[in-house]
Amino acid sequence: MIYTVTLNPSIDFIIRLDELALGSVNRMTSDDKYAGGKGINVSLVLKRLAIYNTATGFIGGFTGRFVTGGLDAEGLATDFVQVDQDTRINVKIKARSETEINGAGPVITDKRLAELEAILSKLTRDDIVVFAGSAPANLGNQVYKKLIPLVKETGAGVVCDFEGQTLLDALDYQPVLVKPNNH
């Protein structure tokens, strides 16, 4: 089984404008809202390729219900840990150039982190875990130094989709695959 871990999922709110005028009222030409986050994007692509997988991570509030509703509509299996605060909203403004405003995401308590660790500790060598994207601010990307070894102890394979120092740190755990990005 493939599991994707999205610690900080989102609603990606795409706004299209002819031109963005700062300090003025702007009118959208169109907009879309999608379940987002790097791991969720991996899950959706795998599902569309008919590869069964389960998305996990943290989800909360009415925005979290939007995300899980979208994933349910796609027929995607999920096993999220419920948190008390809302899942973040990322705003993508597409005009002559693209501007992104990414939400911070919820605060993750030690109790909720332990719930995710319990999910991951039950994996086996027949599983693969894709860790993708950034973590909520209060955890910081250092949390991956705790989660990746936990998964490796189960014998499961690890795939990492990070940027910068987080990617470099993940190499210490010898993932089966890394997906670096431009940054």
Secondary structure as UniProt FT lines:
FT   STRAND          2..6
FT   STRAND          10..16
FT   TURN            22..23
FT   STRAND          30..36
FT   HELIX           38..48
FT   TURN            49..50
FT   STRAND          53..60
FT   HELIX           61..73
FT   TURN            74..75
FT   STRAND          77..78
FT   STRAND          81..83
FT   STRAND          88..94
FT   STRAND          98..102
FT   HELIX           110..121
FT   TURN            125..126
FT   STRAND          128..132
FT   TURN            137..139
FT   HELIX           141..143
FT   HELIX           144..154
FT   STRAND          157..161
FT   HELIX           164..170
FT   HELIX           171..173
FT   STRAND          177..178
//
